[in-house]
Amino acid sequence: MPSDCLVPIRRYGKTLLKAAACLAVTAAIALVGHAAQPSDDKDRKKLAVLKHEISALQKQLRHTDSERGQQAEKLRKTEQKAAQTQQALRKLDLEVGALDTDLASLADKKKILEIAKHKQAELVARELSAAYRLGRQEPLKLLFNLENPDKVGRMLRYYQYMITARSDVLSNFKNTLSEIASVEAELLAKQGKLKESQAAFAAASDNLKMELEERKNLLATITRQAVNEKTRLSTLELEKSQLEKLIAKLEENIRNLSIPSDTPFATQRGKLPWPVAGTVQHGFGATRNTSLVWSGWLLSAREASPVKAIHHGRVVFSDYLRGHGLMLIIDHGGGYLSLYAHNQMLLKEIGDWVTGGEDIARVGNTGGLAQSALYFEIRNKGKPVDPKTWLQPRK
């Protein structure tokens, strides 16, 4: 219930009207909440069916007895394995960075405690020296040395304060020593964890080098097999056909998915951000081969640089596709899709919501590219459209 509804209902008409209105609003909110839940459940079920159907389609597309097909399958497995290793490296790198930060913080904390310890040690030494000089029967000495009995009470209270203060000094010193010991133990534990993470990082880096070398050899074999224009054309046509089959399957399954947005994709023509900080290597409609043209943009970009979603939406594909490598597709609602291919790694999965400008992948060269780049498409009702009319002009 809205906060301003929580007031006593008085006999005045305006107050009663306000209370009635608040109750109506509260009831409406409750109805909306109940209505949204089944819709979300339906979407989740649709996405689960989509995952299953995509998996079945992928198996069908991968099935081939040709030597080129077998090499492409080997390339897929190698590139996916390398992507998993790079994901592990990314995680370990973040872990090492966090441990370095923790160690620096603990080292600073230990320095502060050591300074406090030295100051407290001086106080403890002074208190011990004073106690030694006065002897063990300090209260009696005070009483015997007092000539005015009226001062006895005050002096005893003063003495009690002195004893309490001395006790506090010793207690603080003890607590500081205990805290230093705790920090030192934590430092040792963190240093041990850091060594383990660094060793794991080194091992993963070595594995990645071997996987990339294997990929290089596979690409060389595939290139040798594509000895003529006819072979290259048939390969490109096969890859295009597989993408079209995938898009058709997506269109069939996501037609009724709800993608709520305050800024519908259709209203964002010429306003959308670029997916990468790169340059257009091949533009929409440019000749790709004797009978094929580019259906999107191939954007040259720095390896491992972030790939960003161009608009709010939901991920409907996050997997590997022959000729396109690790690819991610986002449904923006209203029949609009955006496609991001040849990634080094994918940061989102089917069903994930994304916002415009959010990191969704890292630029790579999977799918058989020689250099790192992002292949980017925008589709409307399954048909590719020119990204130039949708993205913000470059200054």
C-alpha positions in Angstrom: 0.0 0.0 0.0 1.3 3.5 -0.8 2.8 5.2 2.3 0.5 8.2 2.2 -2.5 5.8 2.6 -1.4 4.8 6.1 -3.4 7.5 7.9 -6.4 7.2 10.2 -9.8 7.3 8.4 -11.7 10.3 9.9 -15.3 11.4 9.5 -14.4 14.1 7.0 -15.4 13.4 3.4 -12.1 14.1 1.7 -10.3 11.7 4.0 -12.7 8.9 3.3 -12.4 9.6 -0.4 -8.7 9.4 -0.2 -8.8 6.2 1.8 -11.1 4.6 -0.9 -8.8 5.8 -3.7 -5.8 4.3 -1.8 -7.5 1.0 -1.4 -8.4 0.9 -5.1 -4.7 1.6 -6.0 -3.5 -1.1 -3.7 -5.9 -3.6 -5.2 -4.8 -2.6 -8.7 -1.1 -3.1 -7.7 -1.9 -6.5 -6.3 -3.7 -7.5 -9.4 -0.8 -6.3 -11.7 1.6 -8.3 -9.5 -0.4 -11.5 -9.8 -0.9 -11.0 -13.6 2.9 -10.4 -14.2 3.9 -13.7 -12.5 2.2 -16.1 -14.9 3.5 -14.1 -17.9 7.1 -14.4 -16.6 6.5 -18.1 -15.9 5.3 -18.6 -19.5 8.3 -16.8 -20.9 10.6 -19.0 -18.9 8.9 -22.1 -20.2 9.1 -20.8 -23.8 12.9 -20.2 -23.3 13.3 -23.7 -21.9 11.6 -25.1 -25.0 13.8 -22.7 -27.1 17.0 -24.1 -25.5 15.9 -27.6 -26.3 15.0 -26.9 -29.9 18.2 -24.9 -30.5 20.2 -27.8 -29.1 18.5 -30.3 -31.4 19.0 -27.9 -34.4 22.7 -27.5 -33.5 23.2 -31.3 -33.6 21.4 -31.5 -36.9 23.5 -28.7 -38.4 26.8 -30.2 -37.1 26.1 -33.6 -38.5 28.2 -34.1 -41.6 30.4 -36.9 -43.1 32.5 -34.6 -45.3 36.2 -34.0 -44.4 35.6 -30.2 -44.3 32.7 -30.7 -41.9 34.8 -32.8 -39.6 37.6 -30.2 -39.6 35.0 -27.5 -38.8 33.7 -29.6 -35.9 37.3 -30.0 -34.6 37.7 -26.2 -34.9 34.4 -25.7 -32.9 35.6 -27.9 -30.1 39.0 -26.3 -30.0 37.6 -22.8 -30.0 35.0 -23.6 -27.3 37.7 -25.2 -25.2 39.9 -22.1 -25.6 36.9 -19.9 -24.7 36.4 -21.8 -21.5 40.1 -21.4 -20.6 39.9 -17.7 -21.3 36.8 -17.5 -19.0 38.8 -19.3 -16.3 41.7 -16.9 -16.8 39.4 -13.9 -16.6 38.0 -15.2 -13.3 41.5 -16.0 -11.9 42.7 -12.5 -13.0 39.8 -10.9 -11.0 40.6 -13.2 -8.1 44.3 -12.3 -8.1 43.4 -8.6 -8.3 41.0 -8.9 -5.3 43.6 -10.7 -3.3 46.2 -8.1 -4.1 43.8 -5.4 -2.8 43.1 -7.4 0.3 46.8 -7.9 1.0 47.5 -4.2 0.6 44.6 -3.4 3.0 45.8 -5.9 5.6 49.4 -4.6 5.3 48.1 -1.0 5.9 46.1 -2.3 8.9 49.1 -4.0 10.3 51.2 -0.8 10.1 48.5 1.1 12.0 48.3 -1.6 14.6 52.1 -1.7 15.0 52.2 2.1 15.6 49.4 1.7 18.2 51.3 -1.2 19.8 54.5 0.9 20.2 52.6 3.8 21.8 50.7 1.4 24.1 53.9 -0.4 25.0 55.3 3.0 26.2 52.2 3.6 28.4 52.4 0.1 29.8 56.1 0.6 30.7 55.3 3.8 32.5 52.5 2.3 34.4 54.6 -0.7 35.4 57.4 1.6 36.5 55.0 3.7 38.6 53.5 0.6 40.2 56.9 -0.7 41.0 58.0 2.5 42.7 54.8 2.7 44.9 55.1 -0.9 46.0 52.3 -3.4 46.5 50.4 -1.6 49.2 49.6 1.7 47.5 46.2 2.3 49.3 47.8 2.0 52.7 50.6 4.3 51.8 48.2 6.9 50.6 46.1 6.7 53.9 49.2 6.9 56.2 50.5 9.9 54.3 47.3 11.9 54.6 47.0 14.3 57.5 43.5 15.5 56.7 40.9 12.7 57.0 38.5 14.6 54.7 40.9 14.0 51.8 40.9 10.2 52.3 37.7 9.6 50.3 38.8 11.8 47.5 42.2 10.2 47.3 40.8 6.7 47.3 38.5 7.6 44.5 41.5 9.1 42.6 43.4 5.9 43.3 40.5 3.8 41.9 40.5 5.9 38.7 44.2 5.4 38.4 43.8 1.6 38.8 41.0 1.6 36.2 43.1 3.6 33.8 46.1 1.3 34.3 43.8 -1.7 33.7 42.5 -0.1 30.5 46.0 0.6 29.2 46.9 -3.1 29.7 43.7 -4.3 28.2 44.1 -2.1 25.1 47.7 -3.3 24.7 46.5 -7.0 25.0 43.7 -6.4 22.4 46.2 -4.8 20.0 48.6 -7.7 20.2 45.7 -10.1 19.6 44.5 -8.1 16.6 48.0 -8.0 15.2 48.3 -11.8 15.5 44.9 -12.1 13.8 45.9 -9.8 10.9 49.2 -11.7 10.5 47.4 -15.0 10.3 45.0 -13.6 7.7 47.9 -12.2 5.7 49.5 -15.6 5.6 46.3 -17.2 4.5 45.7 -14.6 1.7 49.3 -14.9 0.6 48.9 -18.7 0.3 45.6 -18.3 -1.6 47.4 -15.7 -3.9 50.2 -18.2 -4.7 47.6 -20.9 -5.5 45.7 -18.5 -7.8 48.9 -17.4 -9.5 49.9 -21.0 -10.1 46.4 -21.8 -11.5 46.6 -18.7 -13.8 50.0 -19.8 -15.1 48.8 -23.4 -15.8 45.6 -22.0 -17.6 47.8 -19.7 -19.6 50.0 -22.6 -20.8 46.8 -24.6 -21.7 45.5 -21.6 -23.7 48.8 -21.4 -25.7 48.5 -25.1 -26.6 44.8 -24.7 -27.5 45.5 -21.6 -29.7 48.4 -23.5 -31.4 46.0 -26.4 -32.2 43.5 -23.8 -33.6 46.2 -22.4 -35.8 47.0 -25.8 -37.2 43.3 -26.5 -37.8 42.8 -23.2 -39.6 45.8 -24.0 -41.8 44.2 -27.4 -42.7 40.8 -25.8 -43.5 42.4 -23.1 -45.6 44.3 -25.7 -47.7 41.0 -27.6 -48.2 39.4 -24.4 -49.6 41.6 -24.5 -52.6 39.3 -22.8 -55.1 36.5 -20.2 -55.3 33.8 -22.9 -55.7 34.8 -24.5 -52.4 34.9 -21.2 -50.6 31.5 -20.2 -52.0 29.9 -23.5 -50.9 31.3 -23.1 -47.4 29.9 -19.5 -47.1 26.6 -20.6 -48.5 26.4 -23.5 -46.0 27.2 -21.1 -43.1 24.7 -18.6 -44.3 22.0 -21.3 -44.6 22.7 -22.5 -41.1 22.4 -19.0 -39.7 19.1 -18.5 -41.6 17.7 -21.8 -40.1 18.7 -20.7 -36.7 17.1 -17.2 -37.1 13.9 -18.9 -38.4 13.8 -21.2 -35.4 14.3 -18.2 -33.0 11.5 -16.3 -34.8 9.2 -19.2 -34.4 9.8 -19.6 -30.7 10.2 -16.0 -29.5 7.3 -14.4 -31.3 5.2 -14.1 -28.2 7.9 -13.3 -25.6 7.3 -10.2 -23.6 10.0 -7.5 -23.8 8.8 -4.6 -21.8 10.6 -1.3 -22.4 10.1 2.4 -21.9 11.9 3.0 -25.2 10.8 0.6 -27.8 13.5 -0.4 -30.3 11.5 0.9 -33.3 11.7 4.4 -31.9 15.5 4.4 -31.6 16.5 4.8 -35.3 19.8 6.7 -35.4 20.1 6.8 -31.6 21.6 3.4 -30.7 25.2 3.0 -29.4 27.8 1.1 -31.4 28.5 -2.5 -30.1 32.3 -2.1 -30.2 34.9 0.6 -30.4 36.0 -0.5 -33.9 35.9 0.4 -37.6 33.7 -1.0 -40.4 35.8 -3.5 -42.4 32.9 -4.7 -44.5 29.6 -2.9 -44.7 26.0 -4.0 -45.2 25.3 -5.0 -48.8 29.0 -5.1 -49.8 30.0 -8.0 -52.0 31.3 -10.9 -50.1 31.7 -13.4 -52.9 30.5 -13.8 -56.4 26.9 -14.3 -55.4 26.9 -13.3 -51.7 26.7 -10.0 -49.9 27.2 -9.0 -46.3 24.0 -9.0 -44.3 25.6 -6.9 -41.5 28.9 -5.3 -40.5 32.2 -6.8 -39.9 33.9 -4.5 -37.4 37.6 -4.7 -36.8 38.3 -4.3 -33.1 40.9 -5.0 -30.5 41.0 -8.6 -29.2 39.2 -9.0 -25.8 37.7 -5.5 -26.0 34.1 -5.3 -24.7 31.1 -6.0 -26.8 28.1 -4.1 -25.7 24.4 -4.6 -26.2 22.9 -1.9 -28.4 19.6 -1.8 -26.6 17.5 -3.4 -23.8 16.4 -6.9 -24.4 16.7 -10.6 -23.6 19.3 -13.1 -24.8 17.7 -15.8 -27.0 20.9 -17.4 -28.3 24.3 -17.8 -26.7 26.3 -20.6 -28.3 28.7 -21.5 -31.1 27.6 -21.6 -34.8 29.8 -22.7 -37.6 31.3 -19.8 -39.5 30.2 -17.4 -36.8 32.0 -18.8 -33.8 30.8 -17.8 -30.3 27.6 -15.9 -31.1 25.0 -14.0 -29.0 21.6 -12.9 -30.2 19.3 -10.5 -28.3 15.6 -10.1 -28.7 14.6 -6.4 -28.4 10.8 -6.9 -28.9 8.7 -5.7 -31.8 10.3 -8.2 -34.1 13.9 -6.8 -33.7 17.0 -8.8 -33.1 20.7 -7.9 -32.8 23.4 -10.4 -33.5 27.0 -10.4 -32.3 29.4 -13.1 -33.7 33.1 -14.2 -33.6 33.4 -13.5 -29.9 36.3 -14.7 -27.8 33.9 -15.4 -24.9 30.2 -14.9 -24.1 29.2 -13.2 -20.8 25.5 -13.9 -21.0 23.2 -16.9 -21.4 19.8 -17.6 -22.9 17.1 -15.9 -20.8 19.4 -13.2 -19.4 18.1 -9.6 -19.5 20.5 -7.0 -20.7 20.5 -3.2 -20.9 21.8 -0.9 -23.6 25.5 -0.4 -23.2 26.0 -3.5 -21.0 29.0 -5.8 -21.6 27.7 -9.0 -23.2 30.9 -10.6 -24.7 34.6 -10.0 -25.6 35.8 -9.5 -29.1 37.6 -12.5 -30.6 38.2 -14.4 -33.9 36.2 -17.6 -33.3 34.5 -19.2 -36.3 37.7 -19.2 -38.4 38.7 -15.6 -38.6 42.4 -14.7 -39.0 42.1 -11.4 -37.1 39.9 -10.3 -34.2 36.6 -8.7 -35.3 32.9 -8.5 -34.4 30.3 -9.5 -37.0 27.1 -7.5 -36.2 23.6 -7.6 -37.6 20.2 -6.1 -36.9 17.2 -8.0 -38.0 13.5 -7.0 -38.3 11.1 -9.9 -38.5 14.0 -12.2 -39.5 15.3 -10.0 -42.3 18.6 -8.2 -42.0 18.6 -4.3 -42.1 21.4 -1.8 -42.5 22.9 -1.0 -39.0 23.9 2.4 -40.4 20.3 3.7 -40.2 20.0 2.6 -36.5 23.4 3.4 -34.9 24.5 6.8 -33.8 26.7 8.6 -36.4 30.3 8.6 -35.6 31.8 12.0 -34.9 
